[in-house]
Amino acid sequence: MLILNKTAGVFFKPSKRKVYEFLRSFNFHPGTLFLHKIVLGIETSCDDTAAAVVDETGNVLGEAIHSQTEVHLKTGGIVPAVAQQLHRDNIQRIVQEALSASRISPSDLSAIATTIKPGLALSLGVGLSFSLQLVGQLKKPFIPIHHMEAHALTIRLTNKVEFPFLVLLISGGHCLLALVQGVSDFLLLGKSLDIAPGDMLDKVARRLSLIKHPECSTMSGGKAIEHLAKQGNRFYFDIKPPLHRAKNCDFSFTGLQQVTNKRIMKKEKEEGIEEGQVLSSAADIAATVQHTMACHIVKRTHRAILFCKQRDLLPQNNAVLVASGGVASNFYVRRALEILTNATQCTLLCPPPRLCTDNGIMIA
């Protein structure tokens, strides 16, 4: 808790008066008897301000989320100071909406859970400071939550999944493979050595200027790549899969991004256009990048499955692979993982798309 208090002191700290006024805004009568423990979850690790109220049986009683995507599309990426200010502007409203939807008085909460790591420090600080103020006012237990562990365990909210299982977390900020042996028992098998797959897709989308494409102007980079890839040739140009000789389960996406940038520069010269204009071959490049990324993810995941089965860390039959995170909602990647799990006698499970991206439900 010493570390948490030190972190909270550096960042945004709402006044006690504001927190008191926030609590007084609820008209519900405190002291209602509830049969289950009820947790408020708060998530501000990156660019989504989210909150949810969940009981111990997994019932989602209320939730709310504010996405910053539209703002960050205009700036060409997430600017930490901008994300921090947007969290400050919205966190009280979002928490209030989640509690109001749940019809639960703050005094009837059993605990408050909040993401403390990993993520953008400025963003994390907003959620942490707000939570600690609530905890102090309400005299409730505080539960620090690891963002990636929350993603890994979300599937148990929607499916009956027993331990152990393999989890693949792929998003704009993270990429890892881990064996989940218990609620807080994880064996890390592989991680990205550089950038995350979602980050790579965003950077390629920016380099292709897809925000200027009439079909993609309101989409995030990853969504724009997925959308255009449906119209393109995935074998448009040849790219060697990253780390194809590495005998481990790690990932790498920087090389794929750099090779793609060189191909884009070459095509711009061939078509006689300047950087910032949309190439006629943008859909083909998008399809090739998405396909290469999916193949890389599948190959490293295949190695992890074989490793776990050879060492009896997973059942030989009907082992479960959970894929979560924003990139796991990419249907091309998901289909590639389905082919892998079918070939290895495993079962692929993915949370619903709305639970793949950052949300308060997974924290609660």
Secondary structure, DSSP 8 states (H G I E B T S, - for coil): -HHHHHHHHHS----HHHHHHHHHT--S-TT---SS-EEEEEE-SSSEEEEEEEETTS-EEEEEEEE-HHHHHHHTS--HHHHHHHHHHHHHHHHHHHHHHHT--GGG-SEEEEEEESS-HHHHHHHHHHHHHHHHHHT--EEEEEHHHHHHHTHHHHS---S-EEEEEESSS-EEEEEEEETTEEEEEEEBSS--HHHHHHHHHHHTTGGGSTTTTTS-HHHHHHHHHTTS-TTSS----TTTT--SS-B--HHHHHHHHHHHHHHHHHHT--TTS--TTHHHHHHHHHHHHHHHHHHHHHHHHHHHHHTTSS-SSSEEEEEESGGGG-HHHHHHHHHHHHHTTEEEE---HHHHS--HHHH-
